[in-house]
Amino acid sequence: MKPIVIAGPCVIESAALLDEVAGELVRLKQIFDIEIYFKASFDKANRTSVHSFRGPGLQKGLEMLGDVREKYGLKLLTDIHESCQAAPAGEVVDVIQIPAFLCRQTDLLLAAARTGKVVNIKKAQFLSGQDMRYPVEKARDGGAREVWLTERGNIYGYNNLVVDFRNIPDMKAIVPRVIMDCTHAVQRPGAAGGKTGGNREFVPAMALAAKAFGANGYFFETHPDPDHALSDGPNMLYLKDLENVIASLL
């Protein structure tokens, strides 16, 4: 199965940011001849602090994502946090993503499945790869034609994650498409004084290790200036570095 790349800013900050990132993804898609999905969230409902930036919301965010599709021709992925968001998101995006902490929420999975779009389920930080057969069963029972699974590390004590790469082949026994979330895997949850920290310098190695274990998709949150991003900056990859990381994988 040919590898895919999912990339984009953590959250929709502005139309200018979406344009800058989407333009670079189009260039990389042409260089490497691979499928690249544009990812951005319209609402980050799971921020550490109530004061953290969440995004433009459902209606405005989907309009902005639709503009990306129209202008750049990229396929789209976004995440939902409530069942009522599935249907409107499904009218705009190609892939609906279920956040890791919500991957056991039956109604959310069923609502995503009913859209007829690909459902990408992120493995919870508290589950094994083998445990993910149950969320997949829910999505398939709901009518999902295609289900992906994404590895993003497991809770390891306080404010830390560790990746057990054996989860990748375990999940490939459940679904054919298993993605490595190379940027969320280097998070330090809640470790930055009311914000999530991270170690972006480990992102390229995370990607290569995942490839060795059989991953056939790679997820990178990326930003031209991650140190000033409004969400997940410490673990996001600099946009200028994405080309070299993809080249190392291919």
C-alpha positions as CSV (number, residue, x, y, z in Angstrom):
1,M,0.0,0.0,0.0
2,K,1.5,3.3,-1.1
3,P,2.2,5.6,1.9
4,I,0.2,8.8,2.5
5,V,1.0,12.0,4.4
6,I,-1.4,14.0,6.5
7,A,-0.1,17.5,7.3
8,G,-1.2,20.9,8.3
9,P,-1.4,23.3,11.3
10,C,-2.9,22.0,14.5
11,V,-5.8,24.6,14.5
12,I,-7.1,27.0,11.9
13,E,-5.5,30.3,13.0
14,S,-6.1,32.4,9.8
15,A,-6.8,32.1,6.1
16,A,-3.2,33.3,5.5
17,L,-1.8,30.4,7.5
18,L,-3.9,27.9,5.6
19,D,-2.8,29.3,2.3
20,E,0.9,29.2,3.2
21,V,0.8,25.6,4.4
22,A,-1.5,24.4,1.6
23,G,0.7,25.9,-1.0
24,E,3.8,24.1,0.3
25,L,1.8,20.8,0.5
26,V,0.9,21.1,-3.1
27,R,4.5,21.6,-4.0
28,L,5.6,18.6,-2.0
29,K,2.8,16.5,-3.5
30,Q,4.1,17.3,-7.0
31,I,7.7,16.6,-6.0
32,F,7.1,13.2,-4.3
33,D,4.0,12.0,-6.2
34,I,2.2,10.9,-3.1
35,E,-1.2,11.6,-1.7
36,I,-1.1,14.4,0.9
37,Y,-4.1,15.3,3.0
38,F,-4.5,18.8,4.5
39,K,-5.3,18.7,8.2
40,A,-6.5,21.5,10.4
41,S,-9.0,21.6,13.3
42,F,-11.9,24.0,13.4
43,D,-12.2,23.6,17.2
44,K,-9.7,22.3,19.7
45,A,-12.1,21.3,22.3
46,N,-9.5,19.4,24.4
47,R,-7.1,22.2,25.2
48,T,-5.4,22.1,28.6
49,S,-6.7,25.5,29.7
50,V,-10.0,27.1,29.3
51,H,-8.1,30.2,28.2
52,S,-6.4,28.5,25.3
53,F,-7.2,29.4,21.7
54,R,-9.7,26.9,20.2
55,G,-10.2,28.0,16.6
56,P,-13.0,29.6,14.5
57,G,-15.7,27.1,15.3
58,L,-17.6,24.6,13.1
59,Q,-19.3,26.8,10.5
60,K,-16.5,29.3,9.8
61,G,-13.8,26.6,10.1
62,L,-15.5,24.3,7.5
63,E,-15.9,27.2,5.2
64,M,-12.2,27.9,5.4
65,L,-11.3,24.3,4.9
66,G,-13.6,24.2,1.8
67,D,-11.7,27.2,0.5
68,V,-8.5,25.2,0.8
69,R,-10.0,22.4,-1.3
70,E,-11.3,24.8,-4.0
71,K,-8.0,26.7,-4.3
72,Y,-5.5,23.9,-3.9
73,G,-7.3,20.7,-4.8
74,L,-6.0,18.9,-1.7
75,K,-8.0,16.2,0.2
76,L,-9.0,17.3,3.7
77,L,-9.0,15.8,7.1
78,T,-10.4,17.3,10.3
79,D,-11.4,16.0,13.7
80,I,-14.7,16.1,15.5
81,H,-15.5,16.1,19.2
82,E,-19.3,15.8,19.2
83,S,-21.7,13.6,17.3
84,C,-23.6,16.6,15.9
85,Q,-20.4,17.8,14.1
86,A,-20.1,14.7,12.0
87,A,-22.7,15.4,9.3
88,P,-21.6,19.0,8.5
89,A,-17.9,18.0,8.5
90,G,-18.7,15.1,6.2
91,E,-20.1,17.5,3.6
92,V,-16.7,19.2,3.4
93,V,-13.8,16.8,4.3
94,D,-12.6,13.4,3.0
95,V,-11.6,12.0,6.3
96,I,-13.2,12.5,9.7
97,Q,-10.8,12.0,12.6
98,I,-11.8,10.7,16.0
99,P,-9.5,12.2,18.7
100,A,-7.5,9.7,20.9
101,F,-9.3,10.5,24.2
102,L,-12.7,10.0,22.5
103,C,-12.0,6.8,20.5
104,R,-14.3,4.7,22.7
105,Q,-17.3,7.1,22.3
106,T,-19.8,4.9,20.6
107,D,-22.1,7.6,19.4
108,L,-19.2,9.7,18.0
109,L,-17.9,6.7,16.0
110,L,-21.3,5.8,14.7
111,A,-22.0,9.4,13.6
112,A,-18.7,9.6,11.8
113,A,-19.3,6.3,10.1
114,R,-22.8,7.4,8.9
115,T,-21.2,10.2,6.8
116,G,-19.7,7.6,4.4
117,K,-16.3,9.3,4.7
118,V,-13.1,7.6,5.7
119,V,-12.9,7.4,9.5
120,N,-9.5,7.8,11.1
121,I,-9.4,6.7,14.7
122,K,-6.5,7.8,16.8
123,K,-5.4,5.2,19.4
124,A,-6.1,6.3,22.9
125,Q,-3.1,7.1,25.1
126,F,-4.4,4.4,27.5
127,L,-5.1,1.6,25.1
128,S,-2.9,-1.0,23.3
129,G,-2.9,-1.5,19.5
130,Q,-4.9,-4.7,19.9
131,D,-7.6,-2.9,21.9
132,M,-8.4,-0.8,18.8
133,R,-10.3,-3.6,17.2
134,Y,-13.3,-2.6,19.3
135,P,-13.5,1.0,18.0
136,V,-13.0,-0.3,14.5
137,E,-15.9,-2.7,15.0
138,K,-18.2,0.1,16.1
139,A,-17.3,2.2,13.0
140,R,-17.8,-0.7,10.6
141,D,-21.1,-1.6,12.3
142,G,-22.1,2.0,11.7
143,G,-21.4,1.6,8.0
144,A,-17.9,3.0,7.6
145,R,-16.5,1.9,4.2
146,E,-12.9,2.5,5.2
147,V,-11.3,2.9,8.7
148,W,-7.8,4.0,9.5
149,L,-5.9,3.7,12.8
150,T,-3.3,6.2,14.1
151,E,-0.6,5.6,16.7
152,R,0.3,8.5,18.9
153,G,2.0,7.1,22.0
154,N,0.8,6.0,25.4
155,I,0.7,7.7,28.8
156,Y,3.9,7.1,30.7
157,G,3.7,8.6,34.1
158,Y,2.9,12.3,34.4
159,N,3.3,14.7,31.5
160,N,5.0,12.2,29.3
161,L,4.3,9.8,26.4
162,V,6.2,6.8,25.1
163,V,5.6,5.0,21.8
164,D,5.5,1.2,21.7
165,F,6.0,0.6,18.0
166,R,4.7,-2.9,18.3
167,N,1.3,-1.3,18.2
168,I,1.7,-0.6,14.5
169,P,1.8,-4.2,13.3
170,D,-0.8,-5.1,15.9
171,M,-3.1,-2.5,14.4
172,K,-2.2,-3.5,10.8
173,A,-3.8,-6.9,11.7
174,I,-7.1,-5.0,12.2
175,V,-7.0,-2.4,9.3
176,P,-4.7,-2.1,6.3
177,R,-3.9,1.6,6.8
178,V,-2.0,2.5,10.0
179,I,-0.7,6.0,10.4
180,M,2.1,7.3,12.7
181,D,1.3,10.6,14.3
182,C,4.9,11.7,14.5
183,T,4.2,15.1,16.1
184,H,1.6,14.3,18.8
185,A,3.9,11.3,19.8
186,V,6.5,13.8,21.1
187,Q,4.1,15.8,23.2
188,R,4.6,16.5,26.9
189,P,1.0,16.7,27.9
190,G,0.2,19.6,30.3
191,A,3.9,20.0,31.0
192,A,4.3,23.7,30.0
193,G,2.4,25.5,32.8
194,G,-1.2,25.1,31.6
195,K,-0.1,24.2,28.1
196,T,1.2,21.1,26.4
197,G,5.0,20.9,25.8
198,G,6.9,18.8,23.4
199,N,10.2,17.8,21.7
200,R,9.9,18.4,18.0
201,E,13.6,17.4,17.5
202,F,12.5,13.8,17.8
203,V,9.8,13.9,15.0
204,P,12.1,12.7,12.1
205,A,13.2,9.7,14.1
206,M,9.7,8.9,15.1
207,A,8.7,8.8,11.5
208,L,11.6,6.5,10.5
209,A,11.0,4.1,13.4
210,A,7.4,3.9,12.4
211,K,8.3,3.0,8.9
212,A,10.6,0.2,10.2
213,F,7.5,-1.2,12.0
214,G,5.3,-1.1,8.9
215,A,3.4,2.2,9.1
216,N,2.0,3.3,5.7
217,G,0.9,6.8,6.7
218,Y,2.5,9.7,8.4
219,F,0.9,12.5,10.3
220,F,2.7,15.8,10.8
221,E,1.4,18.9,12.3
222,T,3.4,21.7,10.7
223,H,3.6,25.5,10.9
224,P,5.9,28.1,9.4
225,D,6.5,29.5,12.9
226,P,5.6,26.9,15.5
227,D,7.2,28.8,18.4
228,H,4.4,31.4,17.9
229,A,1.6,28.9,17.0
230,L,-1.6,29.2,18.9
231,S,-1.8,25.4,19.6
232,D,0.7,22.6,20.0
233,G,3.7,24.7,18.9
234,P,6.4,22.8,20.9
235,N,5.7,19.5,19.1
236,M,5.0,20.9,15.6
237,L,7.4,20.6,12.7
238,Y,8.7,23.7,11.0
239,L,7.1,23.8,7.6
240,K,10.5,24.4,6.0
241,D,11.7,21.0,7.4
242,L,8.8,18.9,6.1
243,E,10.3,18.3,2.7
244,N,13.5,16.7,4.2
245,V,11.4,14.5,6.5
246,I,9.2,13.2,3.7
247,A,12.3,12.6,1.6
248,S,13.9,10.5,4.3
249,L,10.8,8.3,4.4
250,L,10.6,7.8,0.6
